[in-house]
Amino acid sequence: MEEVVRVTSSAGPWNRETLVRLRGEVEDYFRAFYPELRRLMAEHEDADLPYWFAGGREIRAEACTDGVLIAHVPYDPETMTFPEREDSFLFERGAVLEGLSVEDRVRDSYATDSPKVLPADWPGGDFGHYLRRWPAYDGPYPAGDDADLGTLSNWTRLEVASMSYLHVWRDTERARTDAWETVRPYVEEDDNDKLPVPRPR
């Protein structure tokens, strides 16, 4: 990840030690998660896996006034594809310096031509640890295979944690379990847990 610059008093609850530690833990977690996800995808290539599972990720972590937001962006807007590329990591603290909360940045993470909304299942309040494993779309939800939907979010996976939950990326074994839980509904064809698989325009 990029070097974290010197933290000043305007960085709210953050200090340099916490930022540096979290930067390393997030990178280690997803360096365990994505190889396992890709291994499972190859192992279950006959499953109807969502197209957004493909491609390398830019994993963007951002410190906010009350926690951290991590957005996963595999989509290349120039080619409109999910290219195979090396995963990259970016850790920023601009939001906390601007006085923006996690909820502010979740709203801002949607496409610029969409309303500043929150996911329907957003917990609000003391949000703790929140994970959304699929992107946000307009149109009817859940979507059928024939739905013509546009993507509202610039991310395909969104994860946040409040200041008391910053430990969630510390366990790389959990990362491998997380990868299985990501593909499991499609492998086991569990419609109760299966997320919608809308097709791109």
C-alpha positions as CSV (number, residue, x, y, z in Angstrom):
1,M,0.0,0.0,0.0
2,E,1.0,3.6,-0.3
3,E,3.0,5.1,2.5
4,V,0.8,6.7,5.2
5,V,1.9,10.3,5.7
6,R,2.4,12.0,9.0
7,V,-0.8,12.2,11.1
8,T,-1.8,15.5,12.7
9,S,-4.2,16.4,15.4
10,S,-6.9,16.9,12.7
11,A,-6.9,13.1,12.1
12,G,-9.5,12.6,14.8
13,P,-9.4,9.2,16.6
14,W,-6.6,7.9,14.4
15,N,-2.9,7.8,15.2
16,R,0.1,6.8,13.1
17,E,0.5,3.4,14.8
18,T,-3.2,2.5,14.2
19,L,-3.0,3.5,10.6
20,V,0.2,1.6,9.8
21,R,-1.1,-1.5,11.6
22,L,-4.4,-1.5,9.9
23,R,-2.8,-0.9,6.5
24,G,-0.7,-4.0,6.9
25,E,-3.6,-6.1,8.2
26,V,-6.0,-5.2,5.4
27,E,-3.4,-6.0,2.8
28,D,-2.5,-9.3,4.4
29,Y,-6.2,-10.2,4.7
30,F,-7.0,-9.7,1.1
31,R,-3.7,-11.2,-0.1
32,A,-5.1,-14.4,1.5
33,F,-8.7,-13.8,0.4
34,Y,-8.3,-13.3,-3.3
35,P,-6.1,-16.3,-4.1
36,E,-8.5,-18.5,-2.2
37,L,-11.5,-17.0,-4.1
38,R,-9.8,-17.6,-7.4
39,R,-8.9,-21.1,-6.4
40,L,-12.6,-21.8,-5.6
41,M,-13.7,-20.2,-8.8
42,A,-11.4,-22.6,-10.8
43,E,-12.5,-25.5,-8.7
44,H,-16.2,-24.7,-9.3
45,E,-16.0,-23.4,-12.9
46,D,-19.4,-24.9,-13.8
47,A,-21.2,-22.9,-11.1
48,D,-23.1,-19.8,-12.2
49,L,-20.7,-17.3,-10.6
50,P,-21.3,-13.6,-10.9
51,Y,-19.2,-11.9,-13.6
52,W,-18.0,-9.3,-11.1
53,F,-15.9,-12.0,-9.3
54,A,-13.5,-11.9,-12.3
55,G,-10.5,-9.6,-12.7
56,G,-7.9,-8.1,-10.5
57,R,-8.9,-5.7,-7.8
58,E,-7.9,-2.2,-6.7
59,I,-8.6,-2.4,-2.9
60,R,-9.2,1.1,-1.6
61,A,-9.2,1.5,2.2
62,E,-10.1,4.9,3.6
63,A,-9.9,6.1,7.2
64,C,-13.0,8.1,8.3
65,T,-13.9,10.0,11.4
66,D,-15.6,6.9,13.0
67,G,-14.1,3.9,11.2
68,V,-12.8,2.6,7.9
69,L,-14.3,1.9,4.5
70,I,-12.9,-0.6,2.1
71,A,-14.1,-0.7,-1.5
72,H,-13.1,-3.3,-4.1
73,V,-13.0,-2.1,-7.7
74,P,-12.2,-4.7,-10.4
75,Y,-14.0,-2.8,-13.2
76,D,-12.0,-0.8,-15.8
77,P,-14.2,2.1,-17.0
78,E,-12.0,2.7,-20.0
79,T,-12.4,-0.8,-21.4
80,M,-15.7,-1.6,-19.6
81,T,-14.3,-5.0,-18.7
82,F,-13.0,-6.9,-15.6
83,P,-9.4,-7.4,-16.7
84,E,-7.0,-9.9,-15.2
85,R,-4.4,-7.8,-13.5
86,E,-2.4,-7.8,-10.3
87,D,-4.3,-6.7,-7.2
88,S,-3.3,-3.3,-5.9
89,F,-3.8,-1.6,-2.5
90,L,-4.5,2.0,-1.6
91,F,-4.9,3.4,1.9
92,E,-6.1,7.0,2.2
93,R,-7.0,9.3,5.1
94,G,-8.5,12.2,3.1
95,A,-12.0,11.5,4.6
96,V,-10.9,11.9,8.2
97,L,-9.0,15.1,7.4
98,E,-12.2,16.4,5.7
99,G,-14.3,15.4,8.7
100,L,-16.3,12.7,6.8
101,S,-17.8,9.7,8.5
102,V,-18.1,6.2,7.1
103,E,-21.7,6.8,6.2
104,D,-20.7,10.0,4.3
105,R,-18.2,7.9,2.3
106,V,-20.6,5.1,1.7
107,R,-23.0,7.6,0.1
108,D,-20.2,9.1,-1.9
109,S,-19.1,5.7,-3.2
110,Y,-22.1,5.4,-5.5
111,A,-21.8,6.6,-9.1
112,T,-21.9,10.4,-9.5
113,D,-25.1,10.4,-11.5
114,S,-27.0,8.5,-8.8
115,P,-28.7,9.7,-5.7
116,K,-26.6,9.8,-2.5
117,V,-28.2,6.7,-1.0
118,L,-27.3,3.9,1.4
119,P,-27.6,0.2,0.9
120,A,-31.1,-1.1,1.8
121,D,-29.6,-3.2,4.6
122,W,-27.3,-0.5,6.0
123,P,-27.4,-1.0,9.8
124,G,-27.1,2.7,10.8
125,G,-26.2,3.8,14.3
126,D,-23.2,2.0,15.7
127,F,-22.7,0.1,12.5
128,G,-19.9,-2.2,13.8
129,H,-18.8,-4.5,10.9
130,Y,-20.8,-4.4,7.7
131,L,-20.1,-6.3,4.6
132,R,-21.9,-6.2,1.2
133,R,-20.6,-8.9,-1.2
134,W,-22.2,-7.6,-4.4
135,P,-22.6,-4.2,-6.2
136,A,-25.6,-1.9,-6.1
137,Y,-27.9,-1.7,-9.1
138,D,-30.9,0.3,-10.1
139,G,-34.1,-1.3,-11.3
140,P,-36.1,-4.0,-9.6
141,Y,-34.5,-6.0,-6.8
142,P,-33.8,-8.9,-6.6
143,A,-33.2,-9.0,-10.3
144,G,-33.9,-11.7,-12.7
145,D,-31.5,-12.9,-15.4
146,D,-33.3,-10.7,-18.1
147,A,-33.2,-7.5,-16.1
148,D,-31.5,-4.5,-17.8
149,L,-29.8,-2.8,-14.9
150,G,-27.2,-0.1,-14.5
151,T,-24.6,-0.2,-11.8
152,L,-25.1,2.4,-9.1
153,S,-21.9,1.6,-7.2
154,N,-18.3,1.9,-8.3
155,W,-17.4,-1.1,-6.2
156,T,-18.3,-4.8,-6.3
157,R,-17.6,-5.4,-2.6
158,L,-18.0,-2.9,0.2
159,E,-16.9,-3.4,3.8
160,V,-16.8,-1.1,6.7
161,A,-15.9,-1.2,10.4
162,S,-16.3,1.2,13.2
163,M,-13.3,2.1,15.4
164,S,-14.1,-0.8,17.8
165,Y,-14.1,-3.4,15.0
166,L,-10.8,-2.6,13.3
167,H,-9.6,-6.1,14.3
168,V,-11.8,-7.9,11.7
169,W,-9.1,-8.0,9.1
170,R,-6.5,-9.4,11.4
171,D,-7.3,-13.1,10.9
172,T,-6.1,-14.4,7.5
173,E,-7.7,-17.8,8.2
174,R,-11.1,-16.0,8.4
175,A,-10.2,-14.5,5.0
176,R,-10.2,-18.0,3.5
177,T,-13.6,-18.8,5.1
178,D,-14.8,-15.5,3.8
179,A,-13.9,-16.5,0.3
180,W,-15.8,-19.7,0.6
181,E,-18.9,-17.9,2.0
182,T,-18.7,-15.6,-1.1
183,V,-19.0,-18.5,-3.6
184,R,-20.9,-21.0,-1.5
185,P,-24.5,-19.9,-2.4
186,Y,-23.7,-20.4,-6.1
187,V,-21.8,-23.7,-5.6
188,E,-24.5,-25.1,-3.3
189,E,-27.3,-23.4,-5.3
190,D,-28.8,-22.1,-2.0
191,D,-31.5,-19.7,-3.2
192,N,-32.1,-18.4,0.3
193,D,-28.5,-17.0,0.5
194,K,-27.9,-16.6,-3.2
195,L,-27.4,-13.0,-4.3
196,P,-28.9,-11.7,-7.5
197,V,-26.7,-12.0,-10.6
198,P,-27.8,-9.2,-12.8
199,R,-26.3,-9.0,-16.3
200,P,-24.3,-5.9,-17.4
201,R,-25.9,-3.6,-20.0
